[in-house]
Amino acid sequence: MSARGGAAMVTSPKTGDLGVGRRIASRREQLGLSRRALAEATGLSYPYIAQIETGYRMPSSRHQGPIARVLGLSLDELFGEEAPDGITSAGTGTERGLRRPSVPQAVDAAVAALESLPASVRLEALSQLQLRVVTGVAEEQARRRSI
């Protein structure tokens, strides 16, 4: 309960990834950039960059590209995690240990899911998958243009 209105104070959970934040901060420092300079170069706010670097929040998928680009890294280099066998897989940044798959992993998973369906419905399922992906990409591009 807050002292002012009696309403309970709501706080947002920490959803970032400290490893990603440290990679961003380390690369930024290697390039001699301040947080403010990184924020200006990416078009993001200083508090947002600070929250990402401290692991409080993960950059949205819309903001990951500009951050990686300014830092001169690929998304996998910046958001990936080196596995013992040398394979890099990108992380989602959640504290529950969920990981975003690499492109080959996502394709393999989609193919496996489609192949598990009866042959008679696979093409229809593939068509629906393609429509969803293309629609999502188009919507994201439209949002970027409107910003």
ZADO-1210 file (C-alpha; in nm, 4 decimals, padded with zeros to 6 digits):
<atoms>
<atom x="00.0000" y="00.0000" z="00.0000" code="MET" pos="1"/>
<atom x="00.1287" y="00.3435" z="-00.0816" code="SER" pos="2"/>
<atom x="00.1256" y="00.6185" z="00.1745" code="ALA" pos="3"/>
<atom x="-00.0599" y="00.8548" z="-00.0586" code="ARG" pos="4"/>
<atom x="-00.3623" y="00.6843" z="-00.2032" code="GLY" pos="5"/>
<atom x="-00.3816" y="00.3537" z="-00.0274" code="GLY" pos="6"/>
<atom x="-00.3483" y="00.1708" z="-00.3603" code="ALA" pos="7"/>
<atom x="-00.0901" y="-00.1022" z="-00.3929" code="ALA" pos="8"/>
<atom x="00.2214" y="-00.0004" z="-00.5841" code="MET" pos="9"/>
<atom x="00.2732" y="-00.2079" z="-00.8973" code="VAL" pos="10"/>
<atom x="00.6242" y="-00.2715" z="-01.0201" code="THR" pos="11"/>
<atom x="00.7242" y="-00.4368" z="-01.3430" code="SER" pos="12"/>
<atom x="00.9279" y="-00.7562" z="-01.3253" code="PRO" pos="13"/>
<atom x="01.2873" y="-00.7659" z="-01.4360" code="LYS" pos="14"/>
<atom x="01.2758" y="-00.9201" z="-01.7829" code="THR" pos="15"/>
<atom x="01.6258" y="-00.8551" z="-01.9125" code="GLY" pos="16"/>
<atom x="01.9359" y="-01.0624" z="-01.9542" code="ASP" pos="17"/>
<atom x="02.2456" y="-00.9462" z="-01.7683" code="LEU" pos="18"/>
<atom x="02.4731" y="-01.1337" z="-02.0105" code="GLY" pos="19"/>
<atom x="02.3285" y="-00.9442" z="-02.3068" code="VAL" pos="20"/>
<atom x="02.3530" y="-00.6191" z="-02.1131" code="GLY" pos="21"/>
<atom x="02.7171" y="-00.6836" z="-02.0348" code="ARG" pos="22"/>
<atom x="02.7944" y="-00.7664" z="-02.3994" code="ARG" pos="23"/>
<atom x="02.6308" y="-00.4425" z="-02.5102" code="ILE" pos="24"/>
<atom x="02.8124" y="-00.2374" z="-02.2460" code="ALA" pos="25"/>
<atom x="03.1449" y="-00.4062" z="-02.3183" code="SER" pos="26"/>
<atom x="03.1195" y="-00.3515" z="-02.6938" code="ARG" pos="27"/>
<atom x="03.0014" y="00.0078" z="-02.6423" code="ARG" pos="28"/>
<atom x="03.3038" y="00.0742" z="-02.4219" code="GLU" pos="29"/>
<atom x="03.5392" y="-00.0922" z="-02.6755" code="GLN" pos="30"/>
<atom x="03.4096" y="00.1551" z="-02.9329" code="LEU" pos="31"/>
<atom x="03.4558" y="00.4451" z="-02.6918" code="GLY" pos="32"/>
<atom x="03.0860" y="00.5262" z="-02.6826" code="LEU" pos="33"/>
<atom x="02.8985" y="00.6565" z="-02.3821" code="SER" pos="34"/>
<atom x="02.5487" y="00.5310" z="-02.3075" code="ARG" pos="35"/>
<atom x="02.4178" y="00.8661" z="-02.4241" code="ARG" pos="36"/>
<atom x="02.6058" y="00.8343" z="-02.7550" code="ALA" pos="37"/>
<atom x="02.4675" y="00.4826" z="-02.8062" code="LEU" pos="38"/>
<atom x="02.1184" y="00.6080" z="-02.7285" code="ALA" pos="39"/>
<atom x="02.1517" y="00.8916" z="-02.9800" code="GLU" pos="40"/>
<atom x="02.3011" y="00.6673" z="-03.2495" code="ALA" pos="41"/>
<atom x="02.0197" y="00.4136" z="-03.2150" code="THR" pos="42"/>
<atom x="01.7378" y="00.6635" z="-03.1635" code="GLY" pos="43"/>
<atom x="01.6595" y="00.5074" z="-02.8266" code="LEU" pos="44"/>
<atom x="01.6376" y="00.6798" z="-02.4901" code="SER" pos="45"/>
<atom x="01.9244" y="00.6873" z="-02.2411" code="TYR" pos="46"/>
<atom x="01.7108" y="00.5234" z="-01.9661" code="PRO" pos="47"/>
<atom x="01.6173" y="00.2410" z="-02.2049" code="TYR" pos="48"/>
<atom x="01.9854" y="00.1756" z="-02.2877" code="ILE" pos="49"/>
<atom x="02.0703" y="00.1855" z="-01.9149" code="ALA" pos="50"/>
<atom x="01.7929" y="-00.0650" z="-01.8375" code="GLN" pos="51"/>
<atom x="01.9173" y="-00.2988" z="-02.1110" code="ILE" pos="52"/>
<atom x="02.2789" y="-00.2801" z="-01.9940" code="GLU" pos="53"/>
<atom x="02.1853" y="-00.3474" z="-01.6327" code="THR" pos="54"/>
<atom x="01.9736" y="-00.6473" z="-01.7273" code="GLY" pos="55"/>
<atom x="01.6496" y="-00.4848" z="-01.6161" code="TYR" pos="56"/>
<atom x="01.4906" y="-00.5266" z="-01.9558" code="ARG" pos="57"/>
<atom x="01.5608" y="-00.6826" z="-02.2921" code="MET" pos="58"/>
<atom x="01.5506" y="-00.4699" z="-02.6062" code="PRO" pos="59"/>
<atom x="01.2420" y="-00.5345" z="-02.8148" code="SER" pos="60"/>
<atom x="01.2948" y="-00.7158" z="-03.1431" code="SER" pos="61"/>
<atom x="01.2389" y="-00.3816" z="-03.3166" code="ARG" pos="62"/>
<atom x="01.5330" y="-00.2260" z="-03.1300" code="HIS" pos="63"/>
<atom x="01.7787" y="-00.5167" z="-03.1470" code="GLN" pos="64"/>
<atom x="01.8808" y="-00.4456" z="-03.5080" code="GLY" pos="65"/>
<atom x="01.9721" y="-00.0795" z="-03.4543" code="PRO" pos="66"/>
<atom x="02.1726" y="-00.1638" z="-03.1403" code="ILE" pos="67"/>
<atom x="02.3632" y="-00.4425" z="-03.3161" code="ALA" pos="68"/>
<atom x="02.4231" y="-00.2224" z="-03.6212" code="ARG" pos="69"/>
<atom x="02.5649" y="00.0688" z="-03.4194" code="VAL" pos="70"/>
<atom x="02.7867" y="-00.1725" z="-03.2250" code="LEU" pos="71"/>
<atom x="02.9020" y="-00.3385" z="-03.5484" code="GLY" pos="72"/>
<atom x="02.7854" y="-00.6847" z="-03.4450" code="LEU" pos="73"/>
<atom x="02.5442" y="-00.9422" z="-03.5819" code="SER" pos="74"/>
<atom x="02.2338" y="-01.0228" z="-03.3803" code="LEU" pos="75"/>
<atom x="02.3783" y="-01.3643" z="-03.2985" code="ASP" pos="76"/>
<atom x="02.7044" y="-01.2082" z="-03.1763" code="GLU" pos="77"/>
<atom x="02.5202" y="-00.9624" z="-02.9586" code="LEU" pos="78"/>
<atom x="02.2267" y="-01.1671" z="-02.8331" code="PHE" pos="79"/>
<atom x="02.3694" y="-01.5162" z="-02.8762" code="GLY" pos="80"/>
<atom x="02.5197" y="-01.7407" z="-02.6178" code="GLU" pos="81"/>
<atom x="02.8242" y="-01.9545" z="-02.6896" code="GLU" pos="82"/>
<atom x="02.7525" y="-02.3220" z="-02.6276" code="ALA" pos="83"/>
<atom x="03.0273" y="-02.5689" z="-02.5306" code="PRO" pos="84"/>
<atom x="03.0332" y="-02.7047" z="-02.8873" code="ASP" pos="85"/>
<atom x="03.0898" y="-02.3558" z="-03.0336" code="GLY" pos="86"/>
<atom x="02.7384" y="-02.3157" z="-03.1694" code="ILE" pos="87"/>
<atom x="02.5813" y="-01.9769" z="-03.1008" code="THR" pos="88"/>
<atom x="02.2148" y="-01.9543" z="-03.0154" code="SER" pos="89"/>
<atom x="02.0420" y="-01.6247" z="-02.9526" code="ALA" pos="90"/>
<atom x="01.8833" y="-01.5651" z="-02.6112" code="GLY" pos="91"/>
<atom x="01.5454" y="-01.4151" z="-02.5366" code="THR" pos="92"/>
<atom x="01.6732" y="-01.2593" z="-02.2197" code="GLY" pos="93"/>
<atom x="01.4162" y="-01.4083" z="-01.9922" code="THR" pos="94"/>
<atom x="01.5283" y="-01.5152" z="-01.6511" code="GLU" pos="95"/>
<atom x="01.3497" y="-01.8471" z="-01.6931" code="ARG" pos="96"/>
<atom x="01.6269" y="-01.9601" z="-01.9272" code="GLY" pos="97"/>
<atom x="01.4180" y="-01.9607" z="-02.2453" code="LEU" pos="98"/>
<atom x="01.6231" y="-01.9161" z="-02.5605" code="ARG" pos="99"/>
<atom x="01.5322" y="-01.7764" z="-02.9000" code="ARG" pos="100"/>
<atom x="01.6393" y="-02.0291" z="-03.1626" code="PRO" pos="101"/>
<atom x="01.8856" y="-01.9528" z="-03.4379" code="SER" pos="102"/>
<atom x="01.7482" y="-01.9361" z="-03.7923" code="VAL" pos="103"/>
<atom x="01.8474" y="-02.2969" z="-03.8744" code="PRO" pos="104"/>
<atom x="01.6946" y="-02.4158" z="-03.5462" code="GLN" pos="105"/>
<atom x="01.3678" y="-02.2302" z="-03.6178" code="ALA" pos="106"/>
<atom x="01.3523" y="-02.3741" z="-03.9689" code="VAL" pos="107"/>
<atom x="01.4237" y="-02.7250" z="-03.8402" code="ASP" pos="108"/>
<atom x="01.1507" y="-02.6897" z="-03.5773" code="ALA" pos="109"/>
<atom x="00.8976" y="-02.5627" z="-03.8328" code="ALA" pos="110"/>
<atom x="00.9824" y="-02.8428" z="-04.0754" code="VAL" pos="111"/>
<atom x="00.9557" y="-03.1038" z="-03.8000" code="ALA" pos="112"/>
<atom x="00.6181" y="-02.9660" z="-03.6921" code="ALA" pos="113"/>
<atom x="00.4882" y="-02.9633" z="-04.0495" code="LEU" pos="114"/>
<atom x="00.6206" y="-03.3116" z="-04.1202" code="GLU" pos="115"/>
<atom x="00.4434" y="-03.4444" z="-03.8114" code="SER" pos="116"/>
<atom x="00.1103" y="-03.3582" z="-03.9755" code="LEU" pos="117"/>
<atom x="-00.0659" y="-03.5948" z="-04.2129" code="PRO" pos="118"/>
<atom x="00.0579" y="-03.5478" z="-04.5710" code="ALA" pos="119"/>
<atom x="-00.2901" y="-03.4424" z="-04.6810" code="SER" pos="120"/>
<atom x="-00.2791" y="-03.1205" z="-04.4721" code="VAL" pos="121"/>
<atom x="00.0894" y="-03.0260" z="-04.4843" code="ARG" pos="122"/>
<atom x="00.0612" y="-02.7880" z="-04.7794" code="LEU" pos="123"/>
<atom x="-00.2346" y="-02.6091" z="-04.6197" code="GLU" pos="124"/>
<atom x="-00.0421" y="-02.5758" z="-04.2931" code="ALA" pos="125"/>
<atom x="00.2634" y="-02.4461" z="-04.4810" code="LEU" pos="126"/>
<atom x="00.0438" y="-02.1944" z="-04.6608" code="SER" pos="127"/>
<atom x="-00.0997" y="-02.0703" z="-04.3297" code="GLN" pos="128"/>
<atom x="00.2488" y="-02.0500" z="-04.1771" code="LEU" pos="129"/>
<atom x="00.3773" y="-01.8514" z="-04.4734" code="GLN" pos="130"/>
<atom x="00.0794" y="-01.6150" z="-04.4558" code="LEU" pos="131"/>
<atom x="00.1370" y="-01.5509" z="-04.0844" code="ARG" pos="132"/>
<atom x="00.5081" y="-01.4852" z="-04.1311" code="VAL" pos="133"/>
<atom x="00.4602" y="-01.2540" z="-04.4303" code="VAL" pos="134"/>
<atom x="00.1782" y="-01.0678" z="-04.2532" code="THR" pos="135"/>
<atom x="00.3929" y="-01.0263" z="-03.9410" code="GLY" pos="136"/>
<atom x="00.6870" y="-00.8923" z="-04.1415" code="VAL" pos="137"/>
<atom x="00.4614" y="-00.6514" z="-04.3324" code="ALA" pos="138"/>
<atom x="00.3037" y="-00.5244" z="-04.0092" code="GLU" pos="139"/>
<atom x="00.6456" y="-00.4738" z="-03.8488" code="GLU" pos="140"/>
<atom x="00.7683" y="-00.2804" z="-04.1521" code="GLN" pos="141"/>
<atom x="00.4559" y="-00.0645" z="-04.1464" code="ALA" pos="142"/>
<atom x="00.5119" y="00.0110" z="-03.7757" code="ARG" pos="143"/>
<atom x="00.8744" y="00.1077" z="-03.8437" code="ARG" pos="144"/>
<atom x="00.7696" y="00.3436" z="-04.1233" code="ARG" pos="145"/>
<atom x="00.5139" y="00.5128" z="-03.8990" code="SER" pos="146"/>
<atom x="00.7680" y="00.5900" z="-03.6262" code="ILE" pos="147"/>
</atoms>
